[in-house]
Amino acid sequence: MSLRNDVLFITPPSRVEVYQDLSRNLAAIEPPVWAGLMAACIQAHGYDVGILDAEAKGFTHRQTAQAIAQADPRVAVFVIYGQQPSASTQCMPAGRRVCEELQALSDIPTLVMGTHPSALPGRTLLEEPYTYVCQGEGPYTVLGLLRVLRDRVGTLKDVPGLWYREQGVIRSNPPAPLIADLDRELPGQGWDLLDMSRYRAHNWHCFDHLESRSPYASLQTSLGCPFKCSFCCINAPFDTPMLRTWSPDHVIRLIDRLVLDYGVTNIKIPDEMFVLNRRHVLGICDRIIERGYHLNIWAYARVDTVQDQVLEKLKAAGFHWLGLGIESGSQHVRDGVEKGRFGDREIVATVERIRSHGIYVAANYIFGLPDDTPASMRATLDLALELNTEWANFYCAMAYPGSPLYGLAKDKGWPLPDDLGGPGWIGYSQHAYDTLPLPTERLAAIDVLDFRDRAFLEYFQHPSYLGLLHRTFGRHVADHVREMCAHHVRRRHRDAAAMPAV
């Protein structure tokens, strides 16, 4: 085997910039799912691969660039995804800094891939320092590029999904087809190339055992989503709203590896729509139950896709948490973003149904959706307080590149973080210093952001919520959340307002 990697997949260090103080002890440190999927795929085709998870190693941008230069791969692939699909854009600044540092040290060709580059490939090649941009999910593009760079077969114009420069002119090739057989073409997740001891679960995921958040893994069992929520960019790399799955037999083989080879019991299923395909879900659950594993898994569900038989199997298989996209307490606002046709009554009933099976709920809410008003945002918070789920995530509406909302915002001239004079791509992070959410017709961006930050504290400091934690998990978890609330997220506009006038 060559000492030189044919390709090195890089996860740039962005956690501190994206999460601020929350990155120290509260946020998860996840194995890079897409870097692992890509590495296992390319390795199966006979190429020598490596993964540099600079995020998990705690590297600076310079240290990351130095490590890449020392490895000297034939091509360095920057995998810009994050912990969920919408987390790609805010990771772009970290990738840029590492690539610029690398250019000062080496002439290694670079390619960037991910949700954001797929959504804006031409702009990415024009504005960012990478040699190439991948539009699409990636495997066929990277394989084609390696055939050109290592095997000297064909030319750049033969590489599907590739954007590149030819004598200073930007060129693009037709996209690669979507992978049809995930079991065969994406056979693993590259854990053998990672130090799995470095990863830890979200704090809330382990409320039952806060002292045991490691080891931890994120396991993809499907790709894409058949729905078209206007604020979501998940399908940008796939260019079509559809769902593809790995087989339950394949998924259980991966779970076997996690449990038996790495001692992992805390698992996240990052699929946007895990509890959608009944046969897929029950097949995975049955295989876990047959093995008698004691797991702590969380996955996403939809309010209108939860069934009692499925919940019973999920609980028996070790699914202790389900994430629900409730988004808004206003039916009008939900309808405006095509978020299902369910009402508050269905939401309450679904939460009660999930809990009746002994599964905890992590509810997700969004403030500042296009039809939001101060009253509707308050209604959303009131619904959250009424439901009083074991965890809640509060987000500001963002017009992420790749989402229908981004195109609408550009057409209507709504201010966005990437506008001239704006904070740039980091402004799309929910917890960054320079967060800049989408304004509405009645609310300025900073009004939405301030409401979100106040809502977070009101919920997590509410006596009903702290009482729930105390009864369910113990006093130490309630105390942990009180301490969490002391980690105030700094915002630039608030710091500026607090500065004395000159």
N, C-alpha and C positions, 0 to 999 in steps of 0.2 A: 504493500500500500504506500502511496506517495506520502511524504511528509507534508506536502503542500495541499491544502484543501482546494478542490476545484471551486467550491462555493462556500462562503461563510455567511450564515444568516444572523443578522444583528438586530437585537432589541435595544434601541437607544435609551439612555437614562432620562426619564421624564417625570418620575413619580413626585419628586419634591416640588417641581414647578407646577405640576398639575394639582397636587393635593395639599401643598404647604405643610403645616405642622401635622395634619392628619396622616401624613405618609409615615410618620415615625413608628407608631404602635397600633393604629386603628385600621388603616386600609389593608387590604389583602396584598400579598406579593404572589402573583400567579405565574405558573409556567407559561411561556409564550406559545399559545396553542398553534397559531398559524406558522410560526417558525418551525415548530415541531412537525406539523403536518407536511410542510414543504421539505424539510430535511429528510424525513423518512421516505417520501416519494422519490426525491432525487437520488438518494442512496440506493433505493431499489433498482434504479436504472444503471447502476455501476459507477457512479461518480463518488468522489471523496468529499464528504460534507462535514461542516462543523456549525455549532450554534454559539454565539457570544451573547449571553443575556446580561448585558451591562446593568440593567435595572436591578436584577437580583444580586449581582456582585457589588453593587454600590459604587460603581465607577463614575468618575466625572466624565465630561465630554472628551477632554484631552486623553484621559486614561483609556477610554474606549477606542479612540482613534489610534493610539499607540498600540493597543492590543491587535487591532485589525492590521496595522502596518507590519507588526511582527509576524502575524500569521501568514501574511502575503498570499491571500487566495487569488485565484484567477479572476473571480468577480465577488464583490461584497454586496450582498442583498440586504437592504434595510427594510425590515418588516414593520410597517407602521399600522398597527391595529389597536392595541390596548385591551382593557378587560371586557369591553363590549363593543359592538360595531360603531357606536357613536363616539367612541374614545379615540378614533384614528386622527381626526383633524388636530386636536390639541397636542398630539405627540409629534407633529411635524416640526416645530421649532427645535426640539432636541435632536431629531435626525439631521436637520440642516447644520446645526453646530458641530456635530460629530463629523459629518461629511466635509465641512470646511476645514476642520482640523486635520482630517485625513489627507486632503489635497495638499496641505503644506508638508506632509511627510512622505507621500507616495503617489504614484500614478495608477494605483489599482482601479480598474473600472468599477463603477457603482451602479446599482439598480435599486429603485425604490418601488415597493408594492404595498397594497393595503386599500382600505375603503376610500380614503381621501385621494390618493393618486389615481385610483380607478374612476372617481367622480370627476376629477379635474386633471386629466393627463397632460393636455397641452400646456395649461397654465403651470403645472408642476415642473415640466421640463424647462419652460421659459424662465421661471423665477427661482427654482431651486438648483443646487450645485451638482445634482446627480448626472451621471453619464447617460443613463437610460431610465425610462419609466415603464412600469407594467400596468396595462389596463386589462382588468379581469382577475380571475381568482389565482392565477400564477403558475401552476405546475408546468403547463405546456410552454409558457413563455420562457421560464428559466431553463427548461430542458433545451428549447430551441437555441437560446443564447449560448449555452454551454457547447452545443454542437458546433457553433460558429467559432467561439473563442478557444476551446480546447481541441476539438476534433477537426477543426478546419473544414467543416462540411457546410456548404451553402454560404449565404451572406445575411446581413442584418434584415434585408427586406423579406427573408423567408421565415422570420421569427414571429409567430402569431401574438398579437396583443402588445407588440413592442413599439414604443415611441423613442425616437433617437434623432440625432443631428447628422446630416450629410452635407459636408461643405458649408456648414453654418445654417442650413435650412432644416427646419423641423419636419420630420417624416413620421408617419404612423402606418402600421400594418393592420389588416383586418383582425378582429378579436379571435382568440382561441375558442373552440367549442367548450361548453361546460362538461365537466367530468361526469360520465353516466354511471360508472361502476365505482362507487367510493371504496368499497372493500378492497378492490384490486389496485386502484390507482393511488389511493391515499391510505396505505395499509397500517400506518402507525403514527405516533405523535412525538417521536424523537426523545423520549425520556432518558434513553441511554446516553445522550449527548449533554445532559444537564445534571447539575448537582441538586437532586430533588429535596435535599435537606434544607435548602435555602427558602422554600416557599411556605407561606402561611395563609390561613383562611381569614376572611373578614371576621371582625370581632363578634358580630351578631350571629354569624353562622355557628359559632361555638359557645353560645350562651349556656349550653348544658355542660360545657367543659372548657372554660376560658383559658385554662392553663395548658391546653393541648391543641393549639391551632396549627401545629406542624406535625408531620408532613401534610402536604396539601396538593391537590391536582385539579386541573380544569379539563374536563373530558367532553369533546365535541361528538355528538351522535347524529347530527343532521346539519345541513347547510341551507341557508336561505329561509324565506318566509312567503307564504301565499297571499298575505294581506298587503294593503297599500296605505298604511297610516301616513299622513302627510308629513309628520315630523321625523320619520324614520329613514335612515340611509342604509339599512342593512343590505339591500339588494344591489347597491352600487357596483360591487365586483362581479355580480352575476347577470345584471342587466335584464332581469326578468323576475317577477314575483312567483317563485315556485319553491317547493320543499323537496330536498333529496336526503335520504337517510343511509347510514351504515346499517347492516343487518344486526339484529339482536345477538346472533352468534359472534359476530365480529366485536361488538361492543363488550360482551362479557369476557372475551379473551383479553381485551385491554384492561378491564377491571381486575381480572385475575393478576395481570402483571403489576398493577398498582398495589394491590393488597399483598401479594406474595413476594414480589421483588423489592418493593419500596416501602412497605408498611403503611401505605396511605389508606386512611378511612374517611377523611374529610374531602369531599368531592363536590365540585360545582359542575353542573351541566349548563354550558353557556348558550345552548340552542335557544333561539328566540321563541320557538313554539314547540317545546318538548311535549307538553301534555295536549297534543293535537291529534296525532296519529295513534289511535287506540291500539292497533295491533303492534306497532313499534314499541310503545310504552309497556304494554303488558308482557310482550316478549322479553324485554330487558328485565322487568321486575321478576318474572317467573324464574329466570336464570339466576338472578341474585339470591332469591329466596331458596332455590335448590341448593346453593352452596353454603347457606347459613352465615353469610358475612354479616358483621355488625358495622354498618356504614352510617355516615352522617352526610347526606346528600341534599343539595338544594337545586331547584330547577325552576324555570318560568312556566306559567300557565296563563290562560285567558279566562276572564270571568265567564264567558259563554262556552267554554270547552271542558268544564270540570264535571265529572260524573262519579257517583258513589262507588261503583265497582272499581274504577281506576284509582280513586283515593285509597280504598282499602288495600289494594296491591302496592301502591306507592309507599304507604306507611310500613307495610310488612317488609318491603325491600330496603328500608332505611332512608327514605326521603322524609327528612324531618322538617323541611322548609319548602314552601312554594312562593315564588315571586309573582305578584299580580299587578298588571298594568291598569290601574283604575283611572289615572291621569287627572280627571276633573270631577268635582261635585256638581257640575252643571250639565244637564243633558244636552242643552244647546251647544255648549262648548265642545263636548265629546263628538256630537254629530258633525261639527265643523271640521274636525280632523279625521273623520272617517274611522273613529274608534268604536266600532261595534254598534249594535242597536240594543244595548242593555241599559236599564235605568237603575236608580239608586236602590230600588227594592231588590233587583237581581244581584247587585253588588253585595248588599248586606247578607242576602241568603247564601251567596257563594262563600263568603268569608266564614259564615257560621257552619256551612257544610264542611269546609276544609278543616276547621278546628274540631268539629265533632269526631273526626277521624284521628285526632291527636297530632295533626300537622300544624306547624306554626306558619304564620303568614307574614311575608315582607311585602308591603303595599307600596306602589310607586305612584307619585303624584307630580303633575307639571303645572307650574304657574306661568302665566303670560302667553297662553295659546291665543291665536289670532282673535277670537271672539271674547276673550277674557275682559272682565271689568273688576274694579275693586270688590264689588259684591260677589261676583262669581268665584274669585280667588278665595274670599272668606268662606264661601260655601264649600269649597274644596277642603280647606283646613278643618272646617266644622265636621265634614264627613270623615276625615281622617281621625279626628278626636272621638267621634261616635264609634267608629269601627275599632279603634284602640288596638291595632294589630301589634304583634310582638316586635315588629320592626317596620320602619317606614323610610322611604327615600323621597326627598323633596327636591325637585329639579326646576330650573327655569327653562322655558321654551327656547330652543335654539334652532335656527334654520341651517342644519348641518349640510355641508356640501354632499350631494348625492341624494338628498331628500327632495320631494316635491316642494316642500316649503322654501328651500333655498332658491329654486327657480322663481317662485312667486315673489319672494322678497327682493330678488334682483330686478324683476320686472316692475315692481311697484316702487322701487327706490328706497326701500326700508333700510335704515342704517344697520350695517353688519360689522363684525369685528375685523374682517379683511378689507374693509373700505380704506381708502387713502386717509391716513391720520388715525386709523383705529389701532387697537392693540395687536392686531394680527391673529394668527391661528390660535394662539394660546387663549384668546378671548372666548373661544368655544368651550373651554373647560368650565365645569360647574363650580369648582372650588379654588380656582386660581386667583391671584391678586388682581389680575386684569380682566376677570370675567365680564362679558358684555352680552346679556341676553337679548332676545328679540323684543322690541317695543310693540305695543298694541295701539289701536286707534285712541285709546283712552289712558294709556299708561306709558310713561317713559321707561326706558330699559332699567335705569337705576331704581325706579319704584318697584319694578318686578323683582329685582335682585334683593332689595331690602326686605320686601315682603317674604321672599323665600327664606332669608336668613332668620327673620323673626319667627316664621312658622316652624322652622327647625327647632329653635329653642323652646317655643311654646309647647310643642308636642313632647319633646324629650324631657322637659322639666315638669310636665303636667302630673299632678298627684295621681290621677287615674292610671297613667302609663307606668309610673314608678311603682305603684302598688301592684300592677299586673306583673312586672318583672320580679318583684319581691316574692309574690305568691308562686310564680311559675318556676323561677330559676334560683331564687335565693337573694338574700340581702347584698351579697358581694356583687351580683350583676347590676342591681339598682345603683350601688355605689360606683361601679365602673361607668355607668352611663352618666351619672352626675359629674364624674371626673371628665368624661368625654366632652360634656357641654362647656367645660372650662377652656377647651381648645378653640378659641374664637378664630374663625377664618377672616383674615385681613382682606380688605377691599380698597383699591386705590382711591375711589371716589370718596370713601369715608375718611381715609387718611388726609386727603386734600381738604375736605371740609373742616377737619379738626385743626389744620394748620393756622396759626395766628396770621392775621392780615398784615401785610408789609406796608 
